[in-house]
Amino acid sequence: MKGDRVEIVIDAGGNVRTYEVFATRAGRRVEISTGRGMVTVAEVTRGGTPVRTAQFMANRVLALVEHPAPRHAPDEPRAVPLPRPA
């Protein structure tokens, strides 16, 4: 869902680097997969086609932090910002 975000914290040989992968459009989501010593973070469409991917060596990954987009229940009213007076 648009707004999904994953932060990847990497050990870069004495430094720590942070990367972020976002779901940039409505209907897309961010998926994480691991295998064969690699961590893959991908933005995928509704049909599962990867749009953007990032791969990292698993032994260098310090943290994966998932930030899901805020979800609203169908019966829960959404907060609508009021217009500011001019």
LOLUM-89340 format. One record per residue (C-alpha): x, y, z negated. Coordinates in steps of 0.02 Angstrom, whole numbers, plus 32768, in hexadecimal, padded with zeros to 4 digits. Each point is the difference from the previous one (the first is absolute). Example, Ala and Ser with C-alpha at 12.3 -4.5 7.8 and 13.67 -1.06 7.14 Angstrom:
<pts>
82677F1F7E7A
804580AC8021
</pts>
This chain:
<pts>
800080008000
804080AD8027
8060803D7F69
804B7F587FD1
80B880177FDB
80937F917FCC
80A280427FB4
809C7F978017
809580237F8E
80A67FC08046
80AE7FEC7FB5
807280518080
80A97FD97FB5
800580727F69
7F70806D803A
7F477FE27FF5
7F9580298098
7F4380088009
7F9B7FDE809D
7F44800F8019
7F8B7FAD807B
7F52804D8015
7F5E7FC98052
7FF080978071
7F537FE4804D
7F577FC37FC7
7FF07F438009
80BA7FDF7FED
80517FB17F68
80AE7FDC7FBE
80367F4B7FE9
809A7FB97FAA
804D7F59802D
809E7FA77FC9
80617F748051
80B17FC68028
805080857F94
7FA18090804F
7F72806F7FC1
7F908044808A
7F8880917FE3
7F8B801F8092
7F728075802C
7F807F938059
7F5C801F805C
7F5A7FB07FD6
80297F748079
80A77FDD7FAC
8071804B8086
809980527FB2
801180B7802E
809A802E7F99
80747F8D7F9F
809280147F89
80737F717FCF
80767FF87F6C
80767F7C7FBC
7FA97FB27F69
809B80047F92
800A80BE8017
7F4A80257FD2
7FF280417F4F
7F4580258000
7F657FFB806C
7F7780757FC3
7F547FF5804F
7F8F80997FFA
7F547FD08041
7F8D80868045
7F7380307F8A
7F6A7F928021
7F4E80387FDB
7F737F8B7FD5
7F6780138072
7F9180397F70
808380737FB4
7FF080B68035
809B804A804F
804A809F7FBD
7FE9808A8080
8068809E7FEB
7F99809C7FF0
802780948072
806380897FAE
7FAF80AB7FF4
804A80808076
</pts>
